[in-house]
Every structure is written in structure tokens, then in C-alpha cells.
């Protein structure tokens, strides 16, 4: 036996659902990876904040965008674009995020996923 593991987002270990979005989690070999799928009109401060009980997201994120377009916005006014192919790191400082346009946004989260929307 080689000890390999295979899991699929089609059958995640956990699903966290909220208005206009879902966050699927798979834990493999001690690492939790999340797949975020947000519909047009999704905004963290409106759709996830009531669940997280904080006005802005305070979770650190390291990931990549698979499709769609979103932005992350910090309290100081800094806004970063998140588009397909972007590899991003967002520190654990308060930030908002929302989908831009009419296409669903999908990203993989390699860091911080276990704490997201809790």
C-alpha cells in the first residue's frame, strides 16, 4: 500500500451554506481545503456576516480563483481584484468581499478554510 488518499468536492466532508453561496470543505492528510461558490449579488457583509457574527471577514485566505470575478476590500479603502487565474493571499485583517458581474465566482482556499463562515 502506498497510503494515498483521494477525495472529491462532489462529496465534501462538510458544506457551509448561506444566502447566494456555499463553501465546501475537504480535509486530506491534515489539510482543510475549501471551495467557495458565490452567485451574482453575493456580498460577505450581507450574506455571511450574520452567521460569522462579525461585520467583516477576519479570516486569512490563501487561494486561487477558478472562475468569475470578485473583489476584496479593506477598511482603509484598498480594493483588490480577484479574477480567474489569480493566486491570492488576504491577511487576517477585517475585509469585505463581493461578486462582480453576472457570473458565479468560484475559488479554492488552501489556508484559512476551516475557520471560514464559522
DABEL-V871426 format. One record per residue. RES is the residue in three letters. PHI is phi in degrees with one decimal (999 if undefined). PSI is psi as a letter, one per 40 degrees, with the letter a starting at -180 (none if undefined). NEAR is the number of other C-alpha atoms within 8 Angstrom. Layout:
RES_PHI_PSI_NEAR ; RES_PHI_PSI_NEAR
This chain:
UNK_999_i_2 ; UNK_-93.5_e_3 ; UNK_81.6_e_4 ; UNK_-75.1_i_4 ; UNK_-130.2_i_6 ; UNK_-135.4_h_5 ; UNK_-133.4_i_8 ; UNK_-132.6_i_7 ; UNK_-68.3_e_9 ; UNK_-66.5_d_4 ; UNK_-132.8_g_6 ; UNK_-69.3_i_11 ; UNK_-72.2_d_8 ; UNK_-153.2_i_7 ; UNK_-128.0_h_9 ; UNK_-112.5_h_8 ; UNK_-109.8_i_7 ; UNK_-153.5_i_8 ; UNK_-52.8_h_7 ; UNK_63.5_e_10 ; UNK_-168.7_i_11 ; UNK_-151.5_i_11 ; UNK_-131.7_h_11 ; UNK_-100.0_h_13 ; UNK_-119.3_h_15 ; UNK_-128.4_h_13 ; UNK_-110.1_h_9 ; UNK_-139.9_h_9 ; UNK_51.8_f_5 ; UNK_83.5_e_5 ; UNK_-111.4_h_6 ; UNK_-99.2_h_12 ; UNK_-115.4_h_13 ; UNK_-116.5_i_13 ; UNK_-116.7_h_12 ; UNK_-95.8_h_13 ; UNK_-130.4_h_11 ; UNK_-120.8_h_12 ; UNK_-85.8_i_11 ; UNK_-52.4_h_12 ; UNK_93.5_e_8 ; UNK_-66.3_h_13 ; UNK_-145.2_h_11 ; UNK_-55.9_d_12 ; UNK_-65.2_e_12 ; UNK_-102.7_d_8 ; UNK_-100.2_d_11 ; UNK_-113.4_d_12 ; UNK_-51.2_d_14 ; UNK_-62.0_d_10 ; UNK_-79.3_d_7 ; UNK_-74.9_d_9 ; UNK_62.4_f_6 ; UNK_-136.1_i_8 ; UNK_-68.7_d_7 ; UNK_-132.9_i_10 ; UNK_-69.8_h_13 ; UNK_-120.9_e_9 ; UNK_-94.0_i_11 ; UNK_-76.0_i_11 ; UNK_-131.0_h_14 ; UNK_-132.9_h_12 ; UNK_-167.6_a_12 ; UNK_-144.3_i_12 ; UNK_-90.8_h_15 ; UNK_-90.5_d_11 ; UNK_-160.5_i_11 ; UNK_86.5_a_13 ; UNK_-147.1_h_14 ; UNK_-143.5_i_12 ; UNK_-131.9_i_12 ; UNK_-117.3_h_12 ; UNK_-129.0_h_11 ; UNK_-92.5_i_11 ; UNK_-59.7_d_7 ; UNK_-80.0_e_4 ; UNK_98.3_e_6 ; UNK_-67.3_h_7 ; UNK_-125.2_h_8 ; UNK_-116.6_i_7 ; UNK_-85.8_h_8 ; UNK_-123.7_h_11 ; UNK_-125.5_i_11 ; UNK_-49.2_h_10 ; UNK_95.6_e_8 ; UNK_-72.8_h_8 ; UNK_-104.5_h_8 ; UNK_-127.5_i_9 ; UNK_-130.4_h_8 ; UNK_-121.9_h_7 ; UNK_-70.1_i_7 ; UNK_-79.8_f_8 ; UNK_-119.7_i_9 ; UNK_-54.3_h_10 ; UNK_-152.2_i_11 ; UNK_-109.6_i_12 ; UNK_-155.1_i_11 ; UNK_-156.2_i_11 ; UNK_-78.7_h_16 ; UNK_-109.9_h_11 ; UNK_90.5_a_6 ; UNK_-107.3_e_5 ; UNK_-108.0_h_9 ; UNK_-59.4_i_12 ; UNK_-107.5_h_16 ; UNK_-131.6_h_12 ; UNK_-141.8_i_12 ; UNK_-103.5_h_12 ; UNK_-115.4_h_14 ; UNK_-96.5_e_11 ; UNK_-140.2_h_10 ; UNK_88.8_e_11 ; UNK_-59.6_d_12 ; UNK_-65.9_d_8 ; UNK_-98.6_e_7 ; UNK_-72.2_h_7 ; UNK_57.4_f_8 ; UNK_-102.4_none_5
